[in-house]
Amino acid sequence: MTNKKYLPSVIVLYLNYFLHGIGCSVLGQAVIKDALAASWNVEAMAITAIAAALGLGRLIALPFAGPLSDKLGRRVSTAIGGFSYAVYLIGLAMAFNAGGGAGYRIAYICAIVGGIANSFLDTGIYPAVSEIINKAPGVATMGIKFAISGSQFLLPFFLGITVGQTAGGLVSYNKLFYIVGIAYLVLMALILFFPLPDTDKKEGEKKEGLLQSIKHANFSAGSIAMILIGFTCTGTFQLWLNCAQNFAKDVAGWAEPQIMQSFYAIGTMIGLVVTALLTSKIKDVRFVMIYPAVCALMMVAVLMAPSQGMLKIGAFVLGWFGAGGLLQIATSVCNMLFPKIKGTVTALVMIASSLCNYTLLTAAASMSPSGVMVMNIALTAIGTLLGVFVNMNYNKMLEAAEK
């Protein structure tokens, strides 16, 4: 770490993502869906549309969240994200109390605000932790994934201790929404006063304007390929996560493949630890070539020899090599290639990631599980080739970044 004075700041930044792990997962919990559906008199699956609005909010905000972070600073972007997340979560509690159609509409709007919050946190915190832990930016950004995974692991416990009942007898999780929303406001207040590297520049040092920075950024074929890896690596783990259990049922005849999720989660956590250790010995950019290659080979093995044992191994391997920090490493490498517009380039990677979520999962909904597996193999193979291309041109790209 560059300076011990930034230690409180980096803790606050990671705590934002610990809370984000709750905010981005809570609408996917069956008990939350049932509680909201009962209050609004809708089917539980209708709550999925509220969750989809988070993605819509991300796509709306990312194009301008990144440039704003580079122009006004990481503090402003993170503070906007924290405040917006508080609006989203406290708004969900108010929407629950509103009941009926009004509650559903309020929640949808609040979820869009939640997606906007996510965008501002991404473009503020990813560059900020990379600037603080500048000797190991890959480890810094993987710490974000750790923070998210930690709260997602604890989420069932949080749900258990915050469940309550309204006077009308409805099950309510409003206490959780209020607690996390208020916690975001506290973190927002702290980040307004804690030091951050990009605001600690010498007095009189002039920041280059955004347009000038983009003009001088020199987007090459290699750097564009690096941004596109944000699309391919997201598709690898999202398609597996959403469709592999259907493949297990239809192709392998596995009636209850839910245990695959546990193997996937264990692989992700171990992958984060091992990858963080390896980044001190191996250049970050090597992982964007090696990890997707391992995923592609594993999925070919699953497709050719579908069995419960192979699917368990596949889930573990995809958790490790697909979700164990690859997107965070891709973001970190892009930040190294564009040191003057880190917020902007983070936004570009996250836009690619968000577009992947929407387009590929929509396509997968009308395909067979085997067809999805083939599509995922092809996509991951393309990601591997992009990684090879980036590695072949990496030294030239670094030289351009230094200039």
C-alpha positions in Angstrom: 0.0 0.0 0.0 1.4 3.4 -0.8 0.6 5.1 2.5 -0.9 3.9 5.8 -3.1 7.0 6.0 -5.3 5.5 3.3 -6.0 2.3 5.3 -9.3 3.7 6.8 -10.3 4.9 3.3 -9.7 1.4 1.7 -11.7 -0.2 4.5 -14.6 2.1 3.9 -14.4 1.5 0.1 -14.5 -2.3 0.6 -17.4 -2.0 3.1 -19.4 -0.3 0.3 -19.1 -3.5 -1.6 -19.8 -5.7 1.4 -23.2 -3.9 1.5 -23.5 -4.1 -2.3 -23.3 -7.9 -1.9 -26.6 -7.7 0.0 -28.2 -5.1 -2.3 -27.5 -6.9 -5.5 -28.6 -10.3 -4.2 -31.6 -9.6 -2.0 -34.2 -9.5 -4.7 -33.1 -12.9 -5.9 -33.9 -14.5 -2.5 -37.1 -16.6 -2.6 -38.2 -15.3 0.9 -37.9 -11.7 -0.2 -39.8 -12.4 -3.4 -42.6 -14.1 -1.5 -42.8 -11.2 1.0 -42.9 -8.5 -1.6 -45.3 -10.4 -3.8 -47.7 -10.9 -0.9 -47.7 -7.1 -0.2 -48.2 -6.2 -3.8 -50.6 -9.0 -4.7 -48.5 -10.3 -7.6 -46.9 -13.5 -8.5 -43.4 -14.1 -6.9 -41.8 -14.4 -10.4 -43.0 -10.8 -11.1 -40.3 -9.6 -8.7 -37.7 -10.7 -11.3 -38.6 -7.7 -13.4 -37.7 -5.5 -10.4 -34.3 -7.2 -10.2 -33.9 -6.7 -14.0 -34.3 -3.0 -13.5 -31.0 -3.0 -11.6 -29.3 -3.9 -14.9 -31.2 -1.2 -16.7 -30.0 1.4 -14.2 -26.4 0.2 -14.7 -26.6 0.7 -18.5 -28.2 4.1 -18.1 -25.5 5.4 -15.8 -22.2 3.8 -16.9 -21.6 6.0 -19.9 -21.4 9.1 -17.8 -20.4 7.7 -14.4 -16.9 6.8 -15.6 -16.1 10.2 -17.1 -17.5 11.9 -14.0 -15.2 9.9 -11.8 -12.2 10.9 -13.8 -13.2 14.6 -13.9 -14.5 15.2 -10.4 -12.7 12.4 -8.5 -13.3 9.0 -6.9 -14.8 10.6 -3.7 -17.7 12.3 -5.6 -18.5 9.1 -7.6 -18.4 6.9 -4.5 -20.5 9.3 -2.5 -23.2 9.5 -5.3 -23.2 5.7 -5.4 -23.6 5.3 -1.7 -26.4 7.9 -1.5 -28.2 6.2 -4.5 -27.9 2.8 -2.9 -29.5 4.2 0.3 -32.4 5.5 -1.9 -32.8 2.1 -3.5 -32.9 0.1 -0.2 -34.9 2.5 1.9 -37.2 2.9 -1.1 -37.8 -0.9 -1.2 -39.0 -0.7 2.4 -41.4 2.2 1.6 -42.6 0.3 -1.5 -43.4 -2.7 0.6 -45.5 -0.5 2.9 -47.3 1.1 -0.1 -48.8 -2.2 -1.2 -50.6 -2.9 -4.5 -49.6 -1.5 -7.8 -48.1 1.7 -6.3 -45.6 -0.3 -4.3 -44.5 -2.3 -7.4 -44.0 0.9 -9.4 -42.0 2.6 -6.6 -39.8 -0.5 -6.3 -39.1 -0.6 -10.0 -38.0 3.0 -10.0 -35.9 2.5 -6.9 -34.2 -0.6 -8.5 -33.2 1.6 -11.5 -31.6 4.0 -8.9 -29.9 1.0 -7.4 -28.4 0.1 -10.7 -27.2 3.7 -11.1 -25.7 3.4 -7.7 -23.8 0.3 -8.7 -22.4 2.1 -11.7 -21.0 5.0 -9.6 -19.5 2.6 -7.0 -17.8 0.7 -9.8 -16.3 3.7 -11.5 -15.3 5.3 -8.2 -14.1 2.4 -6.1 -12.3 0.2 -8.7 -9.9 3.0 -9.6 -9.6 4.2 -6.0 -8.5 0.8 -4.5 -6.1 0.4 -7.5 -4.6 3.8 -6.8 -4.3 3.0 -3.0 -2.9 -0.5 -3.4 -0.9 0.5 -6.5 1.8 -2.3 -6.2 -0.9 -5.0 -6.5 -3.9 -3.5 -8.4 -5.2 -7.0 -9.3 -5.3 -8.0 -5.7 -6.9 -4.7 -4.8 -9.8 -5.2 -7.2 -10.2 -8.9 -6.2 -10.7 -7.6 -2.7 -13.9 -6.2 -4.0 -15.1 -9.7 -5.1 -14.1 -10.9 -1.6 -16.3 -8.3 0.1 -19.3 -9.1 -2.1 -18.9 -12.9 -1.6 -18.6 -12.4 2.2 -21.9 -10.6 2.5 -23.6 -13.0 0.1 -22.4 -15.9 2.3 -23.9 -14.2 5.4 -27.1 -13.1 3.7 -29.2 -16.0 4.9 -28.2 -15.2 8.5 -29.1 -11.5 8.0 -32.5 -12.5 6.6 -33.1 -14.7 9.6 -32.4 -12.0 12.2 -34.3 -9.2 10.4 -37.5 -11.0 9.5 -40.7 -9.6 11.1 -44.4 -9.2 10.7 -46.6 -6.2 10.0 -49.7 -5.4 11.9 -51.6 -7.0 9.0 -49.8 -10.3 9.4 -47.5 -9.9 6.3 -43.9 -11.2 6.5 -41.5 -8.2 6.3 -37.8 -7.8 5.8 -38.0 -4.0 6.0 -35.6 -3.9 8.9 -32.8 -5.3 6.7 -33.6 -2.7 4.0 -33.5 0.2 6.5 -30.3 -1.0 8.2 -28.3 -1.5 5.0 -29.7 1.8 3.6 -28.6 3.8 6.7 -25.2 2.0 6.7 -24.7 3.3 3.2 -25.4 6.9 4.3 -22.8 6.5 7.1 -20.2 5.2 4.6 -21.1 8.1 2.3 -20.4 10.6 5.1 -17.1 8.9 6.0 -15.8 8.9 2.4 -16.4 12.6 2.1 -13.8 13.2 4.8 -11.3 10.4 4.4 -8.2 10.9 2.2 -8.0 9.4 -1.3 -4.9 9.5 -3.6 -6.5 11.3 -6.6 -7.5 14.3 -4.4 -4.1 14.4 -2.7 -2.2 15.8 -5.7 0.2 18.7 -5.1 -1.5 22.0 -5.0 -1.4 23.7 -8.3 -1.0 20.5 -10.3 -3.5 20.7 -13.1 -5.6 17.7 -14.1 -5.8 17.0 -17.7 -9.3 17.5 -19.0 -11.4 14.5 -19.9 -11.5 15.1 -23.7 -7.8 15.5 -23.7 -7.3 12.4 -21.7 -9.5 10.3 -24.1 -7.7 11.9 -27.1 -4.3 10.9 -25.7 -5.5 7.5 -24.6 -4.7 5.9 -28.0 -7.3 3.1 -28.1 -5.5 0.4 -30.0 -6.7 -3.0 -31.3 -5.2 -4.6 -28.2 -6.9 -2.2 -25.7 -10.2 -2.7 -27.4 -9.7 -6.5 -27.2 -9.0 -6.0 -23.5 -12.3 -4.2 -23.0 -14.1 -6.9 -25.0 -12.8 -9.5 -22.5 -15.2 -7.8 -20.0 -18.0 -9.2 -22.3 -16.6 -12.7 -22.8 -15.5 -13.4 -19.3 -18.8 -12.3 -17.9 -20.6 -14.6 -20.4 -18.5 -17.6 -19.3 -19.6 -17.5 -15.6 -23.1 -16.1 -16.2 -24.1 -18.7 -18.8 -22.8 -21.5 -16.5 -24.4 -20.1 -13.4 -27.8 -19.7 -15.0 -27.9 -22.7 -17.3 -25.5 -25.5 -16.1 -28.1 -26.9 -13.7 -30.6 -27.2 -16.5 -27.9 -29.1 -18.5 -27.4 -31.4 -15.6 -31.1 -32.2 -15.5 -31.8 -32.6 -19.2 -28.5 -34.2 -20.4 -27.0 -35.9 -17.4 -30.3 -36.9 -15.9 -29.4 -35.4 -12.5 -32.8 -34.8 -10.8 -31.5 -32.4 -8.1 -28.3 -30.6 -9.2 -28.5 -27.8 -6.7 -25.3 -29.0 -5.0 -23.5 -27.6 -8.0 -24.0 -24.1 -6.6 -21.9 -25.1 -3.5 -19.1 -26.5 -5.6 -19.2 -23.3 -7.7 -19.1 -21.0 -4.6 -16.2 -23.0 -3.1 -14.3 -22.8 -6.3 -14.9 -19.0 -6.5 -13.6 -18.4 -3.0 -10.5 -20.6 -3.4 -9.9 -19.1 -6.8 -9.8 -15.6 -5.3 -7.3 -16.5 -2.7 -5.0 -18.5 -5.1 -5.2 -15.9 -7.8 -4.4 -13.1 -5.4 -1.3 -15.0 -4.3 -0.3 -15.8 -7.9 -0.5 -12.1 -9.0 2.6 -11.4 -7.0 4.5 -13.9 -9.1 2.7 -13.7 -12.5 1.7 -10.6 -14.5 -2.0 -9.9 -14.2 -2.4 -9.9 -18.0 -1.4 -13.6 -18.2 -4.6 -14.6 -16.4 -6.9 -13.2 -19.1 -5.4 -15.8 -21.5 -4.9 -18.8 -19.2 -8.2 -18.7 -17.2 -10.7 -18.7 -20.1 -8.7 -21.5 -21.8 -9.1 -23.7 -18.7 -12.8 -22.9 -18.6 -13.3 -23.7 -22.3 -11.5 -27.1 -21.9 -13.5 -27.9 -18.8 -16.8 -27.2 -20.6 -15.8 -29.4 -23.6 -15.1 -32.2 -21.1 -18.6 -31.7 -19.5 -20.2 -31.7 -22.9 -18.5 -34.8 -24.1 -18.8 -36.8 -20.8 -21.8 -35.4 -18.9 -22.1 -37.1 -15.5 -22.7 -36.0 -11.9 -19.0 -36.3 -11.0 -17.9 -34.3 -14.1 -20.5 -31.6 -13.5 -19.4 -31.2 -9.9 -15.8 -30.8 -11.1 -17.0 -28.4 -13.8 -18.9 -26.3 -11.3 -15.8 -26.0 -9.1 -13.5 -25.2 -12.0 -15.8 -22.6 -13.5 -16.2 -21.0 -10.1 -12.4 -20.8 -9.8 -11.3 -19.9 -13.3 -14.5 -18.2 -14.5 -15.7 -16.2 -11.5 -12.6 -16.2 -9.3 -11.6 -12.7 -10.0 -11.2 -12.7 -13.8 -13.5 -9.7 -14.5 -11.7 -7.8 -11.7 -8.3 -8.6 -13.2 -9.5 -7.5 -16.6 -10.6 -4.2 -15.1 -7.2 -3.9 -13.3 -5.3 -4.4 -16.5 -7.4 -1.8 -18.3 -6.7 0.6 -15.5 -3.0 0.0 -16.0 -3.2 0.6 -19.7 -5.2 3.9 -19.2 -3.9 5.5 -16.0 -5.4 8.9 -16.7 -8.9 7.8 -17.4 -9.3 4.8 -15.0 -13.0 5.7 -14.2 -13.8 5.9 -17.9 -12.2 2.6 -18.9 -13.7 0.9 -15.9 -17.1 2.1 -17.2 -16.3 0.7 -20.6 -15.5 -2.8 -19.2 -18.6 -2.7 -17.0 -20.8 -1.7 -20.0 -19.4 -4.7 -21.9 -20.2 -6.9 -18.9 -23.7 -5.5 -18.5 -24.4 -5.9 -22.3 -23.3 -9.5 -22.0 -25.7 -10.1 -19.1 -28.7 -8.8 -21.1 -28.0 -10.1 -24.6 -26.6 -13.6 -23.9 -29.0 -14.5 -21.1 -31.9 -13.4 -23.3 -30.6 -15.6 -26.1 -30.1 -18.5 -23.7 -33.7 -18.4 -22.6 -34.8 -19.7 -26.0 -32.1 -22.3 -26.4 -31.6 -25.9 -25.2 -29.2 -26.5 -22.3 -26.8 -28.3 -24.7 -27.0 -25.3 -27.1 -26.2 -22.9 -24.3 -23.2 -25.0 -23.4 -21.9 -25.0 -27.0 -22.5 -21.2 -27.1 -20.5 -20.8 -23.9 -17.6 -22.9 -25.2 -17.5 -20.8 -28.4 -17.7 -17.5 -26.4 -15.0 -18.6 -24.0 -12.8 -19.7 -26.8 -13.2 -16.2 -28.4 -12.2 -14.8 -25.0 -9.1 -17.0 -24.9 -8.1 -15.7 -28.4 -8.6 -12.1 -27.2 -6.4 -12.9 -24.2 -3.7 -14.3 -26.5 -3.9 -11.2 -28.7 -3.6 -8.9 -25.7 -0.6 -10.7 -24.3 1.1 -10.6 -27.7 0.7 -6.8 -27.8 1.0 -6.1 -24.1 4.5 -4.5 -24.1 3.5 -2.1 -26.9 0.3 -1.2 -25.1 2.3 -0.5 -21.9 4.7 1.8 -23.9 1.7 3.6 -25.3 0.3 4.1 -21.8 3.6 5.5 -20.5 3.6 8.0 -23.3 
